[in-house]
């Protein structure tokens, strides 16, 4: 349940992110479908993030990530001492902004990242 759970948790987060990106790219008019979808995907190719940073504060342990090219939401994969894994999502941030995610007090951040909105 160690590495496999982590991969499954990250996969679930990315699946949710993919669903959100597709649903926001749906155009109102069917005739504009191909143009809108292609331009939405080309704008995602310019989405980049800096390396995530480990955070410590009064809320416990967390992570922050700064991204460019689109508004985004960060996520952190958290690991508790009892072996449980879970994902925490951060605030929505504009391009160039920072999203901060906090794990429970006794948990550590195993990985973090972001997905465009």
N, C-alpha and C positions, 0 to 999 in steps of 0.2 A: 504494500500500500504506500510505499514511499515514493519512488520515482513515477510509477504508473499513475498514482493519484494526482501528482503535480501536473503531469502531462494532460490528464483528463480535465483538471481544473482550468488550466490555461486554454485547452481546446474549447471548453464550454464558454469561456469568456470571449474567445475569438469568434465562436459561432454566434453568440449574442451580438457581438459587434458587427459582424457581417450582415445579420438580419436588420439591424438598425440602419446601417448604411444603405442597404437596398431599399428599405421602406421610405427613407427620406429622399431618394433619388427618383421616385415614381412620379412622372409628369401628369398633369391634369388632362392634356390632350393626347390621344393615342398617336396622332400623326407626328408629334414631336418626340416620340418614345426613343428612337435610335439616337437622335442628336443629343438629347438630354442625358441619356444613360452613358454614352461614350464620353461626353464632356465631364460628367461626374467622376468616372473612373480615371480619366487623365489627370484631374485635379488631385485625386488621391495618390497618384504616383509621386507627387511633390511633397507628400506628407512625411516629415522626418522628426525624430525625437532625439534629444540629448540623452546620454546615459542617465539612468535613474539614480537618485541619491538616497542614502539611508538617512532617516530622520529619527531623532529622539526628542521627546517632550513630555509635558505633564500628562498627555493622553496615552503615553506608552511608546511603542516602536511603530514606525511607519516609513513611507517612501514618498518622494516627490519626483515628478517628471515634467520637463518643459519640451513642448513640441511646436513645430512651425508648419504652415501650409493649410491648416484647417482648424476649426474648433475641435475639441477632443475631450475625452474623459479618461483619466488614469485608472489603473487597477493594480492591486498588490495581491500576490499569492502569499498567504500567511500560514505559518506552521506553529502549532501549539506543542508544548512539551509532551503531552499524552499521545502525540502522533497524528492528531487531526489536522487536516488541511482545509482552508476555505479562502474565498476571494472577497476582497473589499474594494469598492469603487470609490473614486475621489470625486471632487467637484468638476463640473463642466468648466473648461477654460477656453479663452479665445486663442487664436494663433499667436505664438510668442509668450503665452501665459504658462502658469504652473498649476498642475493638479496635485493635490496632496491626499494620500490615503493613509489611514491609521488601522493597525491591527489591534487586537485585544492587548491588555497590559502584559500578560505573560507569554505572548506569542512573538515570533520573529518573522521578519520579511524574508521570504525565500527567493522571490522574483517580483518584478514590477514592469509595467509598460503602459501603453495607451492605445486607444483606437479612435479614429476620426469620427466625428458626428456630422 
